[in-house]
């Protein structure tokens, strides 16, 4: 008889030497030692982003497609009008951990204030400071890097499709309906920085009706590893909804199709996904997940953020 499911803590041995892992361990201490409510680290994210994902790495492509079962997301890079030269400047596709955190930033603001217009003034600077450790200007400063990703995200066109029984339905859910762009006069700064973003009515309505609570401390810990962050979001959405008494087996092939189409070999995906899963579980300590030969067994688990805390949003004092 073969061995039973392997406990994730037994399988994954994360090194304790890198800066990313030190941040991860600090997050674990905070999550175990305090509630999201008392820390003011409760935020929101549209649950759609727990199922279909933005690019994880920089790419020269201008179109990104990610499929998950019958669902598919299509993201097209778009341009912004430069207020100085009055030329349309093509933006890249948003990628990595920053746009994932930015989507949570706008969702948290919209959910708390019930407002479609999200100002990017002091509250955004405070947000970057909390996420990056500092908010520095200049061409390579943290504020500049985050605003570049916001520009790419705001300019992008997003469509989500679902195909069932020979019929496909497509819905356009761009993040931004209107983007106010300011002209930077300081040398070395990029001019295409939004100063405010007005969410589309479709995206705003989805946030109000389908946002899930997230723990910002976990976001800060995992933003450097987009695969781990996507895995955390998937667990946050999926685990409280498991109904099978003994858990549910998600085969490796299904996980590969959902999370790892960029990995051509299944064995490579298993190695990277198992490591990402270990990181995600470190910041979701109540998650009940086993790694088996056939796949990953997900079991009914307490929410990553307690339901009674899910009405408060306090990160970086999102008020303008």
N, C-alpha and C positions, 0 to 999 in steps of 0.2 A: 504494500500500500504506500502511495506517495505521501510526502509530507503535507500537512495542512497549510492554511494561509500563513504567510510570513508577516509578522508584525513590522510595521514601517520603521519603528525605532531600531529593530534588529537588522534591517536591511540597509538603511541609509546611514552612512557615517559622514557627517558634514565636517569639513575642516574648520577649526576655530581660529584661524590665523588671519583671514582676510578682513578688510574693513567692512565689506558687505555682511559677512557672517557675524562680526562683532555687533553691527547694528541689528541684525536679526536676533541675536541673543538678548540684547537690551530690550527689544520689542517683546520677547517672550516673558521677561521679568515683569514688564509693565502690564501685559495682558493678564498674567496670572495674579498680579498684585493689586490691581485697581480696576474699576469698572469703566466702560467707555463713557458713561454718563458723568462720573466725577472727574474724569480727565478732560471732558469736553472734546472727545475724539470721535464723536458719532457723525457720520455723513451718509449720503445716499448715492446710489448709482442705478441707472436704468437696467432692469434685469436682463434686457436683451444682450447686454455686453458680457453676461456670464455664459453665453452660448455661441456667439459669433464674434470674431476678433479682428482687430486692426493688425497691420504688419508689426512684427516684433523687431525687425532689423531695418537699417537704412536700405533703401532700394532706389534704383534709378527708374523703375517702372512708374507709370502714372495711373495705373489701375490695379486694384487689389480685390481678389475674390476669395471668400472663405465660406465653405459649405459645412453644414452640420445636419445630417439626416435630410429631411425634406426642406430645410431652411438654407438660405444662402444670402450673404451680404456682399454688395458690390460698392466699392469706394473708388471714386474718381478724383484725382487731384484737380484743384482749381486755381484760378488766378486771383490776385488782389490788385486794386488800382493804387498805384503809387501817387500820393498827393503832391509830391515834389515834381517828378518827371511827367506825371499824368499818363504813364504807360502801364499797361497790364503786365504784372510780373507773375509768372507761373510759380506756384508753391509746390513743394514736394508732398508726397503722401505722408501723413502723420505716422510715426512709428515709435516703438519702445514703450517704456513705462510712463513717460510724461503725458502723452495724450490720454492714456487710461485714467491717470489721476485728474487731468483737466476735465474729463467727462464727469467725474465724480464731483469736482469743484462746482461746475455749473449746475449739476443736478441738485447738489446740496443747497446752493443759493436759491434756486428756483423753488425747491420744496419748502424751505424755511420761510421765504418772503412771498411766496405765491406770485412771483414776478417773472416776466419773460425777459426783461432787460437785465443783463448781468454786467455791472460796471467792473472795470479792470484797473482800479486805482489802488488805494492803500490796502484794501482787503486782499487783492491779488498779490501784492508785494509781501504781505504777511503770510499768505499761503505758500509762496515760493520759499520764504525764509524757513518755514516749518518743514517743508518737504526736502529742501536742499541743504539746510543748515545755515544758509546765508542768502541774501538777495543782493547780488553785486551787479553793477552795470558794466558798460564796455562791451566790446565785440565778443568776448568769450566769457562774460559774466553769467552767473546762474539765471538772472532775470532775463537776459537776452536769449539764452537757450530755451527757457520755458516759453517765452513769447513767440519764438520761432515756431515751436510746436503748436501753440495756440493759433497762430496765423494759418498753418497748414490744416489744422482741424476745422477752423471756421470756414476756410475756402473750399473744403472738400464737399463733394456731392455723394450722398449715401442712399442706397436703395436696399431694401430687404425683400426677398421673395420667398414664397412657400409653394411647393408643388405637391399636389395630392390627386391621385386617381386621374392622371392625364390633364389636370387643370392647374395652371400657375397663377398666383396672385402676387403682384409687385406693389410695394408701397415705398414712396419716397419719404425719408425721414432725416433730411439734412438737419444739422445741429443749428446753424445760424440762418436767420432770415435777413438780418441787417447787421452790417459790421462797420463800426466807426473806426477809421484808421487815422493815426496821427503821424505827423512828419517829425522825425527825430532830427534836431539841429546840432546835437553834440557829435563831434568827430568819432568815428569808429562804431557808431550805433546804427542799427538797421532801421530803415524808415517804416517798414510795413508792420507796425505793431498795433493791433486793435486796442482801442481805449475802452470800448464797450461792445458787447455782443447781445443782440436780441434773438432769442431762441425762436425757431419756427413754432407755429401753433401745434403742429403734429408732435414735435419732440417734447414740447412743454406738457401737452396732455398726457403723453406716455409717461413722463416723469411723475406727474401727479397720481397716476393710476397704477403704475407698474414699477415704481422705484423700490429697491431693496436696501435695507440699512447695511452699512459697511463700517469697519473699524479703521480709522485713518492711520493708527499706529501700524497696522499690518500693511497698509499701502506704502507708508514711508519705508518700512523694512524691505519690501519686496520690489520696489520700483525699478531697481537695477537688474531684475531678472523677470522680464515680461512673461515667460512661460510659467514661472512660479506664481506670478500675480494672476494670470488667467486661471491657473489651477485653483488658487485660493478663491477666486470669484465663483468658479464652478462649484466648489465644495460648499461655499456659503449659501448658494442657491439650492443645491441638490440635496444635501444631507438632511435638513429638517423635513424634506418632502418624501423621504424613503418610507414606504409602507410595509414592505416585506419583512416578516419577523426575523428571518436570518440574514437580512441584507440582500443586496442585489449585485450580481456579478456583471461588471462592464468589461467585455472582452478587449484584449489588447488591440485587435483590429479596429474596433469602434472608437477607442481612444485615439488611435493613430489617425483615423479619418477626421476626428474632431479637432485634435490639438496639434498634430505633427505632420501635415502634408509636405512640409519642407524637408522632412527626413525620408530619404528614399528607402532605407532599410528599416524594417520593424525593430530589429534588435538595437539599432542606434536610438530610435525613438524611445524604446523601453528604458534604456539607461538614462537618457536625459529627463524623461518624464518622471521616473522614479525619484530622481534627485529633486526635481521641482516639487513633487508631491511631498517629499520630506520637509522642504522649506515651508510649504504652505501649512502643513500640519503643526509646525512649530509655533505659528502665530494663530492657529485655530486649535487650541489645546483640547477642546471637547469633541473634536472630530473623531469619528469611529470609522477607520478605513484600514483594510488589510490588503496586502499585495499577494496575489496568488499566481501560480504558473499560467493560468488561463486568462488572467486579467486583474482588475482591481475590484474588490468587494466594498461597496459603500453601504453603511448601516445608518439607521435612524439616529440622529445626533441632535443635541441642543443647538439652537441657532448660534452663529458666531457672535451676534449681537442680540442681547436679550430683547424680546418684543416690548417689554414695558419701557425700554429706553429709546424706542425707535421714533419718538416724536420730537426729539431735540437735536439741533444741529449747532455746534459751537466752534468748529475749527476756525482758527484765525479770526474770530469775530467777523463773520461774513457780512455784517451790516456795513453799508457804504459809509 
